[in-house]
Amino acid sequence: MTLMLRSAAVSDPGLIRSGNQDAVHAGSWLLAVADGMGGMAAGDLASAIAIQAIARVDIELPDEALVPALRGAVEAASAGIRDAVAEDPSRQGMGTTLTALLISATGTRVALAHVGDSRAYLLRDGALRQVTRDDTFVQMLVDEGVITPEQAINHPRRAVVTQAIQGERIDPAYLVAEPRQGDRWLLCSDGLSNVVRADTLAATLSSYPDRQDCAKRLVDLALRAGGPDNITVVVADIEEG
């Protein structure tokens, strides 16, 4: 039995922003969400550069090649942003988050790459787990025991990221895991996770078997919660090929 990735993606500017600085890729082997920052034009460009770089690894790869491929793609994204800033110094400070999931050709391994505060969640056997750790000031406070996770939800500095792809040296997180048939993955920008509670995410992912319907419902929930930011959602199932 070969396990494969089947996905659906939806992106929406939200109710406050005039444009959408998020970018997304949902392919046969790769899922990725990028949330740009640094002003409207620069944020758009940064997330587009990251997705263009990471999309090149949407190919059949053996288990052992997953993390090297993701690492090379993140480095390419960083170099692309560095070149864009050199071309136009007014873009200084632009950057993007990136959360990507890559499955091997055999379906026996998945690998994650993560920088910033977009997120990856795994729904397995009815339980939802946040797999990525936010690169944010507020998460640092939680880790140090200064505030509780509950206090972090409404903290005024919850949107301050401590790491993003900006053309400088970074320390992305990489993770390898064994997929199971029936796993459901959610990749999203903080336009969803900042306004929709984890228990609601879990209930929605469990209640909507159709991936496209599920992704649309999650975006709708974020819009009903005020939609203050761009919202990007990828819902993917691990299925028998």
Phi, psi and omega per residue, in radians:
M1 nan 2.197 3.078
T2 -1.828 2.228 3.110
L3 -1.575 2.455 -3.098
M4 -2.319 2.893 -3.102
L5 -1.794 2.254 3.052
R6 -2.213 2.229 -2.947
S7 -2.441 2.869 3.028
A8 -2.517 2.520 -3.090
A9 -2.316 2.525 3.060
V10 -2.432 2.382 3.079
S11 -2.323 2.423 -3.064
D12 -2.463 2.445 -3.139
P13 -1.194 -0.251 -3.059
G14 1.470 -2.996 -3.007
L15 -1.770 -0.119 -3.065
I16 -1.970 -0.766 -3.070
R17 -1.283 2.530 -3.137
S18 -1.402 -0.384 3.133
G19 -2.443 -3.110 -3.096
N20 -2.067 1.967 3.118
Q21 -1.633 0.024 3.051
D22 -1.393 2.732 2.987
A23 -2.460 2.703 -3.008
V24 -2.567 2.630 3.022
H25 -2.399 2.283 3.083
A26 -2.370 1.646 -3.052
G27 -1.964 -2.858 -3.093
S28 -1.288 -0.553 -3.073
W29 -2.121 -0.296 -2.967
L30 -2.307 2.416 2.960
L31 -2.119 2.501 3.114
A32 -2.722 2.484 3.055
V33 -2.259 2.329 3.098
A34 -2.279 2.379 -3.118
D35 -2.102 1.861 -3.042
G36 -1.349 2.717 3.113
M37 -2.517 2.812 3.076
G38 1.890 0.511 -3.128
G39 1.714 2.721 -2.975
M40 -0.951 -1.050 -3.076
A41 -1.138 -0.745 -3.087
A42 -1.212 -0.678 3.104
G43 -1.112 -0.750 3.063
D44 -0.983 -0.822 -3.078
L45 -1.161 -0.756 -3.105
A46 -1.073 -0.821 -3.129
S47 -1.175 -0.626 3.118
A48 -1.154 -0.705 3.098
I49 -1.076 -0.770 -3.122
A50 -1.110 -0.778 -3.123
I51 -1.195 -0.666 3.092
Q52 -1.081 -0.703 -3.141
A53 -1.198 -0.772 -3.068
I54 -1.284 -0.519 -3.105
A55 -1.108 -0.358 -3.137
R56 -1.178 -0.302 3.119
V57 -1.720 0.259 3.044
D58 -1.401 1.172 -3.068
I59 -2.467 2.940 3.092
E60 -1.270 2.142 -3.116
L61 -2.359 2.585 3.043
P62 -1.284 2.885 -3.094
D63 -0.895 -0.846 -3.009
E64 -1.246 -0.193 -3.107
A65 -1.663 -0.092 -3.024
L66 -1.109 -0.976 -3.092
V67 -1.134 -0.786 3.066
P68 -1.000 -0.657 3.123
A69 -1.148 -0.775 3.121
L70 -1.138 -0.735 3.138
R71 -1.069 -0.769 3.112
G72 -1.103 -0.648 3.136
A73 -1.192 -0.704 3.101
V74 -1.118 -0.718 3.108
E75 -1.125 -0.668 3.095
A76 -1.140 -0.692 3.102
A77 -1.102 -0.754 3.134
S78 -1.101 -0.746 3.115
A79 -1.125 -0.671 3.124
G80 -1.119 -0.702 3.108
I81 -1.202 -0.710 3.096
R82 -1.038 -0.749 3.114
D83 -1.138 -0.666 -3.131
A84 -1.152 -0.642 3.096
V85 -1.216 -0.704 3.107
A86 -1.097 -0.600 3.133
E87 -1.223 -0.604 -3.125
D88 -2.498 1.707 -3.071
P89 -1.022 -0.320 3.105
S90 -1.168 -0.243 3.117
R91 -1.482 0.001 -3.124
Q92 -0.915 2.300 -3.116
G93 1.682 -0.172 3.124
M94 -1.238 2.673 -3.137
G95 -3.000 -3.043 -3.103
T96 -2.761 2.613 2.902
T97 -1.357 2.904 3.004
L98 -2.730 2.176 3.004
T99 -2.246 2.132 -3.037
A100 -2.361 2.514 3.102
L101 -2.178 2.238 -3.097
L102 -2.207 2.270 3.113
I103 -1.862 2.544 -3.119
S104 -1.345 2.867 -3.118
A105 -1.101 -0.520 3.137
T106 -1.473 -0.235 -3.109
G107 1.305 0.286 -3.088
T108 -1.695 -0.181 3.113
R109 -2.522 2.588 2.905
V110 -2.164 2.627 3.089
A111 -2.283 2.513 3.119
L112 -2.013 2.489 2.923
A113 -2.135 2.413 -3.037
H114 -2.583 2.286 3.003
V115 -2.499 2.227 3.054
G116 1.787 -2.628 -3.039
D117 -2.121 0.243 2.842
S118 -1.231 2.890 -2.997
R119 -2.371 2.740 2.932
A120 -2.154 2.273 3.069
Y121 -2.078 2.613 3.059
L122 -2.137 2.154 3.011
L123 -1.746 2.006 -3.132
R124 -2.373 2.219 3.140
D125 0.932 0.663 3.068
G126 1.443 -0.077 -3.122
A127 -1.897 2.317 -3.130
L128 -1.745 2.331 3.127
R129 -2.278 2.293 3.012
Q130 -1.350 2.032 -3.042
V131 -1.513 -0.643 -3.139
T132 -1.541 2.741 3.060
R133 -1.926 2.265 -3.114
D134 -1.136 2.336 2.956
D135 -1.554 1.352 -3.095
T136 -2.392 2.776 3.079
F137 -1.067 -0.710 -3.103
V138 -1.180 -0.693 3.094
Q139 -1.102 -0.625 3.087
M140 -1.089 -0.700 3.101
L141 -1.139 -0.668 3.099
V142 -1.128 -0.793 -3.131
D143 -1.059 -0.589 -3.119
E144 -1.503 -0.030 3.117
G145 1.363 0.228 -3.126
V146 -1.290 -0.682 3.093
I147 -2.321 2.859 3.109
T148 -1.584 2.820 3.057
P149 -1.003 -0.580 3.110
E150 -1.159 -0.722 3.107
Q151 -1.163 -0.530 -3.109
A152 -1.126 -0.504 -3.056
I153 -1.027 -0.685 -3.083
N154 -1.953 0.284 -3.121
H155 -1.150 2.390 -3.087
P156 -1.117 -0.318 -3.125
R157 -1.929 0.437 -3.079
R158 -1.160 -0.333 -3.113
A159 -1.593 0.019 -3.107
V160 -1.432 1.952 -3.139
V161 -1.540 2.543 3.118
T162 -1.733 -0.151 3.138
Q163 -2.722 2.352 3.080
A164 -2.671 2.897 3.085
I165 -1.414 1.918 -3.068
Q166 -2.358 0.276 -3.138
G167 1.536 0.054 3.134
E168 -1.991 3.081 -3.122
R169 -1.184 2.332 3.135
I170 -2.398 2.976 3.139
D171 -2.228 1.379 -3.127
P172 -1.128 2.732 3.040
A173 -1.668 2.362 3.075
Y174 -2.182 2.453 -3.087
L175 -2.493 2.404 3.057
V176 -2.032 2.374 -3.116
A177 -2.468 2.851 3.097
E178 -1.716 2.077 3.135
P179 -1.320 2.724 3.052
R180 -2.230 2.546 3.041
Q181 -1.027 2.312 -3.114
G182 1.722 -0.217 3.045
D183 -1.051 2.481 3.008
R184 -2.193 2.170 3.138
W185 -1.805 2.497 3.012
L186 -2.163 2.115 2.959
L187 -1.953 2.373 -3.073
C188 -2.697 2.729 2.972
S189 -1.459 2.941 -3.070
D190 -1.246 -0.125 3.023
G191 -1.104 -0.388 3.011
L192 -1.637 -0.961 -2.973
S193 -1.181 -0.403 3.123
N194 -1.341 -0.315 -3.038
V195 -2.148 -0.184 3.135
V196 -2.065 2.195 -3.069
R197 -1.146 2.677 -3.113
A198 -1.074 -0.656 -3.138
D199 -1.171 -0.555 3.077
T200 -1.251 -0.677 3.051
L201 -1.013 -0.822 -3.113
A202 -1.076 -0.791 -3.124
A203 -1.101 -0.703 -3.126
T204 -1.205 -0.790 3.126
L205 -1.073 -0.548 -3.133
S206 -1.415 -0.417 -2.964
S207 -1.698 -0.268 -3.077
Y208 -2.044 1.640 -3.119
P209 -1.064 -0.647 -3.138
D210 -1.289 2.169 -3.052
R211 -1.090 -0.766 -3.115
Q212 -1.138 -0.750 3.096
D213 -1.083 -0.691 -3.139
C214 -1.129 -0.803 3.140
A215 -1.085 -0.740 3.120
K216 -1.108 -0.704 3.139
R217 -1.122 -0.724 3.126
L218 -1.099 -0.745 3.090
V219 -1.098 -0.721 3.117
D220 -1.066 -0.683 3.112
L221 -1.103 -0.703 3.105
A222 -1.155 -0.662 3.101
L223 -1.166 -0.701 3.112
R224 -1.142 -0.434 3.114
A225 -1.508 0.140 3.082
G226 2.010 -0.351 3.097
G227 0.835 0.892 -3.052
P228 -1.302 -0.201 -3.077
D229 -2.385 2.967 3.006
N230 -1.096 2.534 -3.064
I231 -2.185 2.128 3.083
T232 -2.299 2.322 -3.029
V233 -2.373 2.328 2.943
V234 -2.162 2.198 3.056
V235 -1.982 2.199 -3.073
A236 -2.358 2.448 3.107
D237 -1.981 2.486 2.998
I238 -1.601 2.008 -3.037
E239 -2.247 2.802 3.048
E240 -1.223 2.295 -3.090
G241 -1.409 nan nan
